[in-house]
Amino acid sequence: MQRFQYVTTKVLETPALLAPPNGVTLYNSSLIATLAWDCRPGVANAPLNGYKVYIEQKTGSTWSAPTTILVQTATESDTFQNSSLTYTFPAAGTYRWAVQSLGDGAAAVDSPVPDDTKSRQWSEISFSE
């Protein structure tokens, strides 16, 4: 008789983007903005290991390949309260950003990679000099 062991993994939630507000234009010559999102706690037995931030620049009607930044890796005492990243954008223009929750790969898998067809996963920010 063969025995099967079923292993269940949980897909983590995609964080909600908090600030700056979607569509905002910043008149900031330093091109620095703090991107903030809410924490999505790991589900039972599914630890959250951190976040990956995706940043894309708009060129004409298309978006560039994303720059990705690993924001933090969890420690046992890290509760991942509201999280943020202060980022210096490379030039004036329009950008969009999204965040992905990162699981441990065993008990929890990463939240979905931001999808172009789901605008709610992205927030736009523009810089004007």
FIKOLZA-1660 file (N, C-alpha, C; in steps of 0.1 Angstrom, whole numbers, plus 5000, padded with zeros to 4 digits):
% residues 129
   i   px   py   pz ch aa at
   1 5008 4988 5000  A  M  N
   1 5000 5000 5000  A  M CA
   1 5009 5012 5000  A  M  C
   2 5006 5021 4991  A  Q  N
   2 5014 5034 4990  A  Q CA
   2 5007 5044 4999  A  Q  C
   3 5015 5052 5005  A  R  N
   3 5010 5063 5014  A  R CA
   3 5014 5076 5007  A  R  C
   4 5005 5085 5007  A  F  N
   4 5007 5098 5002  A  F CA
   4 5007 5108 5013  A  F  C
   5 5016 5117 5012  A  Q  N
   5 5016 5128 5021  A  Q CA
   5 5013 5141 5013  A  Q  C
   6 5003 5148 5018  A  Y  N
   6 4999 5160 5011  A  Y CA
   6 5005 5172 5019  A  Y  C
   7 5012 5180 5011  A  V  N
   7 5018 5192 5017  A  V CA
   7 5010 5204 5011  A  V  C
   8 5005 5212 5020  A  T  N
   8 4998 5224 5015  A  T CA
   8 5006 5236 5017  A  T  C
   9 5006 5244 5007  A  T  N
   9 5013 5257 5008  A  T CA
   9 5003 5268 5007  A  T  C
  10 5006 5279 5013  A  K  N
  10 4997 5290 5013  A  K CA
  10 5003 5301 5004  A  K  C
  11 4995 5307 4996  A  V  N
  11 4999 5319 4988  A  V CA
  11 4997 5331 4996  A  V  C
  12 5008 5339 4998  A  L  N
  12 5007 5351 5006  A  L CA
  12 4999 5362 4998  A  L  C
  13 4993 5371 5006  A  E  N
  13 4985 5382 5000  A  E CA
  13 4994 5393 4994  A  E  C
  14 4989 5400 4984  A  T  N
  14 4996 5411 4979  A  T CA
  14 4994 5423 4988  A  T  C
  15 5005 5430 4992  A  P  N
  15 5003 5442 5000  A  P CA
  15 4995 5453 4993  A  P  C
  16 4987 5460 5001  A  A  N
  16 4980 5472 4996  A  A CA
  16 4990 5484 4997  A  A  C
  17 4990 5492 4986  A  L  N
  17 4999 5503 4985  A  L CA
  17 4992 5515 4992  A  L  C
  18 5000 5522 5001  A  L  N
  18 4995 5533 5009  A  L CA
  18 4999 5547 5005  A  L  C
  19 5012 5548 5002  A  A  N
  19 5016 5562 4999  A  A CA
  19 5029 5561 4990  A  A  C
  20 5031 5571 4982  A  P  N
  20 5023 5583 4980  A  P CA
  20 5010 5579 4972  A  P  C
  21 5000 5587 4972  A  P  N
  21 4988 5584 4966  A  P CA
  21 4990 5581 4951  A  P  C
  22 4982 5572 4945  A  N  N
  22 4983 5569 4931  A  N CA
  22 4980 5581 4923  A  N  C
  23 4989 5583 4913  A  G  N
  23 4987 5594 4904  A  G CA
  23 4993 5608 4908  A  G  C
  24 5000 5608 4920  A  V  N
  24 5005 5620 4925  A  V CA
  24 5017 5625 4917  A  V  C
  25 5018 5638 4916  A  T  N
  25 5030 5645 4910  A  T CA
  25 5037 5652 4921  A  T  C
  26 5050 5649 4922  A  L  N
  26 5059 5655 4932  A  L CA
  26 5068 5665 4925  A  L  C
  27 5069 5677 4931  A  Y  N
  27 5078 5687 4926  A  Y CA
  27 5090 5687 4936  A  Y  C
  28 5099 5677 4932  A  N  N
  28 5109 5674 4942  A  N CA
  28 5122 5672 4933  A  N  C
  29 5131 5682 4934  A  S  N
  29 5143 5681 4926  A  S CA
  29 5153 5670 4930  A  S  C
  30 5151 5665 4942  A  S  N
  30 5160 5654 4947  A  S CA
  30 5155 5641 4942  A  S  C
  31 5143 5640 4937  A  L  N
  31 5137 5627 4931  A  L CA
  31 5136 5616 4941  A  L  C
  32 5134 5620 4954  A  I  N
  32 5133 5610 4965  A  I CA
  32 5119 5609 4969  A  I  C
  33 5114 5597 4971  A  A  N
  33 5101 5594 4976  A  A CA
  33 5101 5582 4985  A  A  C
  34 5092 5583 4995  A  T  N
  34 5091 5571 5004  A  T CA
  34 5078 5564 5000  A  T  C
  35 5080 5551 4995  A  L  N
  35 5069 5542 4991  A  L CA
  35 5065 5534 5003  A  L  C
  36 5052 5534 5006  A  A  N
  36 5047 5527 5018  A  A CA
  36 5036 5518 5015  A  A  C
  37 5035 5506 5021  A  W  N
  37 5025 5496 5019  A  W CA
  37 5021 5490 5033  A  W  C
  38 5009 5484 5033  A  D  N
  38 5005 5477 5045  A  D CA
  38 5011 5463 5046  A  D  C
  39 5013 5458 5057  A  C  N
  39 5019 5445 5059  A  C CA
  39 5008 5435 5058  A  C  C
  40 5011 5424 5051  A  R  N
  40 5002 5413 5050  A  R CA
  40 5008 5402 5059  A  R  C
  41 5002 5399 5070  A  P  N
  41 5009 5389 5079  A  P CA
  41 5009 5375 5072  A  P  C
  42 5019 5368 5075  A  G  N
  42 5020 5354 5071  A  G CA
  42 5008 5347 5076  A  G  C
  43 5003 5337 5069  A  V  N
  43 4991 5329 5074  A  V CA
  43 4997 5318 5084  A  V  C
  44 4988 5311 5091  A  A  N
  44 4993 5301 5101  A  A CA
  44 5003 5292 5094  A  A  C
  45 5014 5290 5101  A  N  N
  45 5025 5281 5096  A  N CA
  45 5030 5286 5083  A  N  C
  46 5029 5298 5079  A  A  N
  46 5034 5303 5066  A  A CA
  46 5041 5316 5068  A  A  C
  47 5054 5316 5072  A  P  N
  47 5061 5328 5075  A  P CA
  47 5063 5337 5063  A  P  C
  48 5063 5350 5066  A  L  N
  48 5066 5360 5056  A  L CA
  48 5080 5364 5057  A  L  C
  49 5088 5363 5046  A  N  N
  49 5102 5365 5047  A  N CA
  49 5106 5379 5043  A  N  C
  50 5098 5387 5037  A  G  N
  50 5101 5400 5033  A  G CA
  50 5093 5405 5021  A  G  C
  51 5097 5415 5014  A  Y  N
  51 5090 5421 5003  A  Y CA
  51 5099 5424 4992  A  Y  C
  52 5094 5423 4980  A  K  N
  52 5101 5428 4968  A  K CA
  52 5094 5439 4962  A  K  C
  53 5101 5450 4959  A  V  N
  53 5094 5462 4954  A  V CA
  53 5098 5463 4939  A  V  C
  54 5088 5465 4930  A  Y  N
  54 5090 5466 4916  A  Y CA
  54 5088 5481 4912  A  Y  C
  55 5098 5486 4905  A  I  N
  55 5097 5500 4900  A  I CA
  55 5099 5500 4885  A  I  C
  56 5090 5507 4878  A  E  N
  56 5091 5508 4863  A  E CA
  56 5090 5522 4859  A  E  C
  57 5097 5526 4849  A  Q  N
  57 5096 5540 4843  A  Q CA
  57 5088 5540 4830  A  Q  C
  58 5080 5550 4828  A  K  N
  58 5072 5551 4816  A  K CA
  58 5080 5558 4806  A  K  C
  59 5080 5552 4794  A  T  N
  59 5087 5558 4782  A  T CA
  59 5077 5558 4771  A  T  C
  60 5072 5569 4767  A  G  N
  60 5061 5570 4757  A  G CA
  60 5049 5563 4763  A  G  C
  61 5044 5552 4756  A  S  N
  61 5032 5545 4761  A  S CA
  61 5036 5531 4767  A  S  C
  62 5049 5529 4769  A  T  N
  62 5053 5516 4775  A  T CA
  62 5060 5518 4788  A  T  C
  63 5061 5507 4795  A  W  N
  63 5068 5507 4808  A  W CA
  63 5081 5499 4806  A  W  C
  64 5092 5504 4813  A  S  N
  64 5105 5498 4812  A  S CA
  64 5105 5484 4820  A  S  C
  65 5115 5477 4818  A  A  N
  65 5117 5465 4826  A  A CA
  65 5118 5469 4840  A  A  C
  66 5113 5461 4849  A  P  N
  66 5113 5466 4863  A  P CA
  66 5126 5465 4870  A  P  C
  67 5129 5475 4879  A  T  N
  67 5140 5474 4888  A  T CA
  67 5134 5468 4900  A  T  C
  68 5140 5458 4906  A  T  N
  68 5135 5451 4918  A  T CA
  68 5144 5453 4930  A  T  C
  69 5138 5455 4941  A  I  N
  69 5146 5458 4953  A  I CA
  69 5140 5449 4964  A  I  C
  70 5149 5441 4971  A  L  N
  70 5145 5433 4982  A  L CA
  70 5145 5442 4994  A  L  C
  71 5134 5444 5001  A  V  N
  71 5133 5454 5011  A  V CA
  71 5138 5449 5025  A  V  C
  72 5133 5437 5029  A  Q  N
  72 5138 5432 5042  A  Q CA
  72 5136 5417 5042  A  Q  C
  73 5144 5411 5051  A  T  N
  73 5142 5397 5053  A  T CA
  73 5138 5395 5068  A  T  C
  74 5128 5387 5070  A  A  N
  74 5123 5386 5084  A  A CA
  74 5133 5379 5094  A  A  C
  75 5131 5383 5106  A  T  N
  75 5138 5375 5117  A  T CA
  75 5126 5370 5125  A  T  C
  76 5129 5362 5135  A  E  N
  76 5118 5356 5143  A  E CA
  76 5111 5367 5150  A  E  C
  77 5118 5378 5154  A  S  N
  77 5111 5389 5162  A  S CA
  77 5104 5399 5153  A  S  C
  78 5107 5398 5140  A  D  N
  78 5101 5409 5131  A  D CA
  78 5087 5406 5128  A  D  C
  79 5079 5416 5131  A  T  N
  79 5064 5415 5130  A  T CA
  79 5059 5421 5117  A  T  C
  80 5068 5427 5109  A  F  N
  80 5065 5434 5097  A  F CA
  80 5052 5443 5098  A  F  C
  81 5054 5452 5107  A  Q  N
  81 5043 5463 5108  A  Q CA
  81 5044 5470 5095  A  Q  C
  82 5037 5481 5093  A  N  N
  82 5037 5489 5081  A  N CA
  82 5052 5490 5076  A  N  C
  83 5054 5488 5063  A  S  N
  83 5067 5488 5057  A  S CA
  83 5068 5499 5047  A  S  C
  84 5081 5503 5044  A  S  N
  84 5083 5513 5034  A  S CA
  84 5097 5512 5029  A  S  C
  85 5099 5520 5018  A  L  N
  85 5112 5521 5011  A  L CA
  85 5114 5535 5007  A  L  C
  86 5125 5541 5011  A  T  N
  86 5128 5554 5006  A  T CA
  86 5137 5552 4994  A  T  C
  87 5133 5557 4982  A  Y  N
  87 5140 5554 4970  A  Y CA
  87 5143 5567 4962  A  Y  C
  88 5155 5568 4956  A  T  N
  88 5159 5579 4948  A  T CA
  88 5156 5575 4933  A  T  C
  89 5147 5581 4927  A  F  N
  89 5144 5578 4913  A  F CA
  89 5154 5584 4904  A  F  C
  90 5157 5578 4892  A  P  N
  90 5169 5582 4884  A  P CA
  90 5167 5595 4877  A  P  C
  91 5155 5599 4874  A  A  N
  91 5152 5611 4866  A  A CA
  91 5138 5615 4867  A  A  C
  92 5135 5628 4864  A  A  N
  92 5121 5632 4863  A  A CA
  92 5113 5624 4854  A  A  C
  93 5101 5622 4856  A  G  N
  93 5092 5614 4847  A  G CA
  93 5082 5607 4855  A  G  C
  94 5075 5597 4848  A  T  N
  94 5064 5590 4854  A  T CA
  94 5069 5575 4857  A  T  C
  95 5066 5571 4869  A  Y  N
  95 5070 5557 4873  A  Y CA
  95 5057 5550 4879  A  Y  C
  96 5058 5537 4880  A  R  N
  96 5048 5530 4887  A  R CA
  96 5056 5520 4896  A  R  C
  97 5049 5516 4907  A  W  N
  97 5056 5507 4916  A  W CA
  97 5045 5497 4922  A  W  C
  98 5050 5486 4926  A  A  N
  98 5042 5475 4932  A  A CA
  98 5050 5467 4942  A  A  C
  99 5044 5460 4950  A  V  N
  99 5051 5452 4960  A  V CA
  99 5046 5438 4960  A  V  C
 100 5055 5428 4963  A  Q  N
 100 5052 5414 4963  A  Q CA
 100 5056 5409 4977  A  Q  C
 101 5048 5401 4984  A  S  N
 101 5052 5395 4996  A  S CA
 101 5060 5382 4993  A  S  C
 102 5070 5380 5001  A  L  N
 102 5079 5368 4998  A  L CA
 102 5077 5358 5009  A  L  C
 103 5074 5346 5005  A  G  N
 103 5072 5335 5015  A  G CA
 103 5085 5328 5017  A  G  C
 104 5085 5317 5025  A  D  N
 104 5097 5309 5027  A  D CA
 104 5099 5298 5017  A  D  C
 105 5090 5297 5008  A  G  N
 105 5091 5287 4997  A  G CA
 105 5087 5273 5001  A  G  C
 106 5084 5271 5013  A  A  N
 106 5079 5258 5018  A  A CA
 106 5065 5259 5022  A  A  C
 107 5063 5265 5034  A  A  N
 107 5050 5266 5039  A  A CA
 107 5042 5277 5033  A  A  C
 108 5049 5287 5027  A  A  N
 108 5042 5298 5020  A  A CA
 108 5050 5302 5007  A  A  C
 109 5042 5304 4997  A  V  N
 109 5048 5309 4985  A  V CA
 109 5045 5324 4983  A  V  C
 110 5054 5330 4975  A  D  N
 110 5053 5344 4972  A  D CA
 110 5039 5348 4967  A  D  C
 111 5035 5360 4970  A  S  N
 111 5022 5365 4964  A  S CA
 111 5025 5367 4949  A  S  C
 112 5015 5368 4941  A  P  N
 112 5017 5369 4927  A  P CA
 112 5026 5381 4923  A  P  C
 113 5033 5379 4913  A  V  N
 113 5041 5390 4907  A  V CA
 113 5031 5400 4902  A  V  C
 114 5034 5413 4903  A  P  N
 114 5025 5423 4898  A  P CA
 114 5022 5421 4883  A  P  C
 115 5009 5422 4880  A  D  N
 115 5004 5419 4867  A  D CA
 115 4999 5432 4860  A  D  C
 116 5004 5433 4848  A  D  N
 116 5000 5445 4840  A  D CA
 116 4985 5447 4838  A  D  C
 117 4978 5436 4838  A  T  N
 117 4963 5437 4836  A  T CA
 117 4956 5441 4849  A  T  C
 118 4962 5441 4860  A  K  N
 118 4956 5444 4873  A  K CA
 118 4961 5457 4878  A  K  C
 119 4955 5468 4874  A  S  N
 119 4960 5481 4877  A  S CA
 119 4960 5484 4892  A  S  C
 120 4952 5477 4900  A  R  N
 120 4951 5480 4914  A  R CA
 120 4964 5475 4921  A  R  C
 121 4972 5467 4914  A  Q  N
 121 4985 5463 4920  A  Q CA
 121 4996 5473 4918  A  Q  C
 122 4993 5483 4910  A  W  N
 122 5004 5493 4907  A  W CA
 122 4999 5507 4912  A  W  C
 123 5009 5515 4916  A  S  N
 123 5006 5529 4919  A  S CA
 123 5015 5538 4911  A  S  C
 124 5010 5548 4905  A  E  N
 124 5019 5557 4896  A  E CA
 124 5023 5569 4904  A  E  C
 125 5035 5574 4901  A  I  N
 125 5041 5586 4908  A  I CA
 125 5049 5593 4897  A  I  C
 126 5047 5606 4896  A  S  N
 126 5055 5614 4887  A  S CA
 126 5063 5625 4894  A  S  C
 127 5074 5628 4888  A  F  N
 127 5083 5638 4893  A  F CA
 127 5084 5649 4882  A  F  C
 128 5083 5661 4887  A  S  N
 128 5084 5673 4878  A  S CA
 128 5094 5682 4885  A  S  C
 129 5103 5687 4876  A  E  N
 129 5114 5696 4882  A  E CA
 129 5109 5710 4882  A  E  C
% end
